[in-house]
Amino acid sequence: MEIINIEARTYEAMIKRFDSFTRKVESLCEQHRDVGLKTWLDNQDVCLMLGITKRTLQTYRERGLIPFSRIRHKVFYRPEDVEKLLQSSSHPSILRKP
Protein backbone atom coordinates (compact mmCIF):
# COMPACT_ATOMS: atom_id res chain seq x y z
CA MET A 1 0.00 0.00 0.00
CA GLU A 2 1.34 3.40 -0.96
CA ILE A 3 0.89 6.37 1.36
CA ILE A 4 0.71 9.85 -0.14
CA ASN A 5 1.10 12.95 1.99
CA ILE A 6 -0.47 16.26 0.98
CA GLU A 7 -0.59 19.62 2.65
CA ALA A 8 -3.67 20.45 4.70
CA ARG A 9 -4.35 23.45 2.44
CA THR A 10 -4.34 21.22 -0.65
CA TYR A 11 -6.59 18.70 1.08
CA GLU A 12 -9.09 21.44 2.03
CA ALA A 13 -9.10 22.74 -1.55
CA MET A 14 -9.81 19.22 -2.83
CA ILE A 15 -12.68 18.79 -0.37
CA LYS A 16 -14.21 22.15 -1.41
CA ARG A 17 -14.04 21.20 -5.09
CA PHE A 18 -15.53 17.80 -4.37
CA ASP A 19 -18.39 19.39 -2.39
CA SER A 20 -19.00 21.84 -5.23
CA PHE A 21 -19.05 19.01 -7.74
CA THR A 22 -21.46 17.01 -5.55
CA ARG A 23 -23.85 19.97 -5.29
CA LYS A 24 -23.81 20.47 -9.07
CA VAL A 25 -24.56 16.81 -9.71
CA GLU A 26 -27.39 16.80 -7.16
CA SER A 27 -28.82 19.96 -8.70
CA LEU A 28 -28.77 18.45 -12.19
CA CYS A 29 -30.34 15.24 -10.95
CA GLU A 30 -33.10 17.15 -9.19
CA GLN A 31 -33.86 19.21 -12.31
CA HIS A 32 -34.30 16.09 -14.39
CA ARG A 33 -35.98 13.84 -11.84
CA ASP A 34 -39.09 12.25 -13.36
CA VAL A 35 -39.08 14.69 -16.27
CA GLY A 36 -39.76 11.82 -18.63
CA LEU A 37 -42.62 10.45 -16.55
CA LYS A 38 -44.46 13.76 -16.44
CA THR A 39 -45.51 13.26 -20.04
CA TRP A 40 -46.60 9.64 -19.54
CA LEU A 41 -50.12 8.63 -18.54
CA ASP A 42 -51.11 6.15 -15.85
CA ASN A 43 -54.03 3.69 -15.85
CA GLN A 44 -56.50 6.20 -14.45
CA ASP A 45 -55.62 8.85 -17.04
CA VAL A 46 -56.01 6.40 -19.92
CA CYS A 47 -59.28 4.98 -18.59
CA LEU A 48 -60.72 8.48 -18.36
CA MET A 49 -59.52 9.39 -21.85
CA LEU A 50 -60.91 6.22 -23.43
CA GLY A 51 -64.01 5.95 -21.25
CA ILE A 52 -63.18 2.36 -20.26
CA THR A 53 -62.64 0.40 -17.05
CA LYS A 54 -59.28 -0.66 -15.68
CA ARG A 55 -60.14 -4.27 -16.52
CA THR A 56 -60.81 -3.35 -20.16
CA LEU A 57 -57.51 -1.50 -20.27
CA GLN A 58 -55.79 -4.60 -18.90
CA THR A 59 -57.41 -6.62 -21.70
CA TYR A 60 -56.06 -4.10 -24.24
CA ARG A 61 -52.58 -4.63 -22.77
CA GLU A 62 -52.91 -8.42 -22.77
CA ARG A 63 -53.97 -8.41 -26.42
CA GLY A 64 -51.15 -6.07 -27.37
CA LEU A 65 -53.52 -3.32 -28.48
CA ILE A 66 -51.72 -0.61 -26.54
CA PRO A 67 -48.00 -0.40 -25.74
CA PHE A 68 -47.07 0.23 -22.12
CA SER A 69 -44.14 0.39 -19.75
CA ARG A 70 -44.02 -0.89 -16.20
CA ILE A 71 -41.92 1.06 -13.71
CA ARG A 72 -41.83 -0.04 -10.08
CA HIS A 73 -45.00 -2.11 -10.50
CA LYS A 74 -46.89 0.84 -12.02
CA VAL A 75 -48.04 0.89 -15.64
CA PHE A 76 -47.50 3.93 -17.86
CA TYR A 77 -48.59 4.77 -21.41
CA ARG A 78 -47.24 7.27 -23.90
CA PRO A 79 -49.85 9.86 -24.89
CA GLU A 80 -49.17 9.23 -28.59
CA ASP A 81 -49.99 5.52 -28.16
CA VAL A 82 -53.30 6.37 -26.51
CA GLU A 83 -54.01 8.83 -29.32
CA LYS A 84 -53.32 6.10 -31.91
CA LEU A 85 -55.78 3.83 -30.14
CA LEU A 86 -58.38 6.59 -30.18
CA GLN A 87 -57.78 7.15 -33.90
CA SER A 88 -58.03 3.45 -34.73
CA SER A 89 -61.49 2.54 -36.00
CA SER A 90 -63.06 3.43 -32.63
CA HIS A 91 -61.49 1.52 -29.77
CA PRO A 92 -64.59 -0.31 -28.39
CA SER A 93 -64.79 -2.36 -31.60
CA ILE A 94 -61.26 -3.68 -31.18
CA LEU A 95 -62.40 -5.98 -28.43
CA ARG A 96 -64.93 -7.80 -30.61
CA LYS A 97 -63.74 -11.22 -31.63
CA PRO A 98 -63.94 -12.01 -35.37
PETA-V111786 format. One record per backbone hydrogen bond with DSSP energy under -1.0 kcal/mol. CO is the residue of the C=O (numbers start at 1). NH is the residue of the N-H. Records with the same first field share a line. If there is no record, write none. Layout:
CO: NH / NH
This chain:
7: 11
8: 12
9: 13
10: 14
11: 15
12: 16
13: 17
14: 18
15: 19
16: 20
17: 21
18: 22
19: 23
20: 24
21: 25
22: 26
23: 27
24: 28
25: 29
26: 30
27: 31
28: 32
32: 35
34: 38
41: 77
42: 46
43: 47
44: 48
45: 49
46: 50
47: 51 / 52
53: 57
54: 58
55: 59
56: 60
57: 61
58: 62
59: 63
60: 65
61: 64
69: 76
71: 74
74: 71
76: 69
77: 41
78: 82
79: 83
80: 84
81: 85
82: 86
83: 87
84: 88
90: 93
91: 94
